[in-house]
Amino acid sequence: MSELTGRTALVTGATSGIGKATAVALGALGATVIVHGRDAQRGAQAVKEVEAAGGRARFLAADLREPAEITRLAQEAGEIDILVNNAGSSWFGPTADLDVDTYDKLFDGNVRSTYLLTAAVAPAMAARGEGSIVSLDSMAGSVGLAGGAAYSATKASIAALTRAWAAEFSPSGVRVNAVAPGPVYSDGANTATIDSLAATTLLGRGAKPEEIAEVIAFLSTPRAGYVTGATIAVDGGRTAV
Ligand SMILES: NC(=O)c1ccc[n+]([C@@H]2O[C@H](COP(=O)([O-])OP(=O)(O)OC[C@H]3O[C@@H](n4cnc5c(N)ncnc54)[C@H](OP(=O)(O)O)[C@@H]3O)[C@@H](O)[C@H]2O)c1
């Protein structure tokens, strides 16, 4: 028996980067993992990687910018014990260059998606009296990065949602937390951008996706049983000074 045996985890954006590393980590702890993404080929690869680490997984596709697809995803996923709201994207550039369509896609994909999926999953967790929700914030949510205004606002929203959901669901036994990574060399990240941000951290380097996944996995276990409403910085000390 492993720590999460008998638990089902839904990890959004698990076809890549931090999400895939989290799926592997939760699978290795015994959870049955629902690997979510849009790209079926990358989904199949992620499922293989979870299985290679000794876990069980299946892939479900959904575009989280579409509310109807979120509803379908939650229905197809069934009973969820651990929800990791990881899927997201970023946009960096001069504020005046961000067109309305890209702005809306950023907020729909990073904030509305997290809101609607949590709304679809958390009440059932609360009714069962247990569950864990971890959402991906970013150091960009709490420090000013030139060119990152809109992305930072989406990520600051995650911390606010996390606190409010802890107030709403934790009295029913559901722990709700966020993780705020610093620069991470994920599949989707621009290496030059990560290199320059990495140099600003106290540790002087960027993270591997597995270093973020380790903290998300811990928060998903009973070992983090007294942690709720928290946003944990995993940023090489970038926001400490
Ligand atoms: N990398 C960093 O430096 C960093 C730092 C702080 C916070 N974060 C946050 O951590 C999370 C993961 O980042 P990452 O760098 O690991 O990402 P990534 O490698 O770019 O992967 C993004 C994942 O999200 C999925 N996704 C994106 N938009 C989606 C949508 N509309 N519908 C469904 N799936 C969608 C992608 O799925 P498909 O491609 O299969 O569709 C993919 O699996 C994000 O929330 C990001 O903001 C990242």
The ligand as an ORCA input file, in Angstrom:
! r2SCAN-3c Opt
* xyz 0 1
  N       7.427     27.217    -16.350
  C       7.512     28.197    -15.452
  O       8.548     28.868    -15.332
  C       6.350     28.482    -14.526
  C       6.580     29.342    -13.451
  C       5.524     29.641    -12.595
  C       4.270     29.087    -12.807
  N       4.074     28.264    -13.874
  C       2.724     27.721    -14.051
  O       2.768     26.318    -13.974
  C       1.792     25.744    -14.837
  C       2.465     24.757    -15.785
  O       3.485     25.435    -16.486
  P       4.499     24.663    -17.478
  O       5.567     25.649    -17.812
  O       4.855     23.339    -16.906
  O       3.550     24.491    -18.747
  P       3.794     23.877    -20.201
  O       5.009     23.016    -20.252
  O       3.681     25.006    -21.176
  O       2.497     22.962    -20.330
  C       1.217     23.551    -20.281
  C       0.191     22.458    -20.099
  O      -1.092     23.083    -19.984
  C      -1.969     22.555    -20.962
  N      -2.854     23.613    -21.406
  C      -2.542     24.922    -21.627
  N      -3.628     25.595    -22.003
  C      -4.670     24.711    -22.006
  C      -6.048     24.799    -22.300
  N      -6.626     25.944    -22.707
  N      -6.794     23.693    -22.214
  C      -6.238     22.537    -21.841
  N      -4.949     22.372    -21.549
  C      -4.171     23.456    -21.624
  C      -1.075     22.010    -22.053
  O      -1.744     20.930    -22.677
  P      -1.632     20.561    -24.256
  O      -0.432     21.272    -24.791
  O      -1.584     19.092    -24.313
  O      -2.866     21.059    -24.817
  C       0.132     21.513    -21.272
  O      -0.098     20.221    -20.771
  C       1.106     26.922    -15.534
  O      -0.068     27.240    -14.852
  C       2.128     28.034    -15.408
  O       1.528     29.318    -15.437
  C       5.089     27.943    -14.733
*
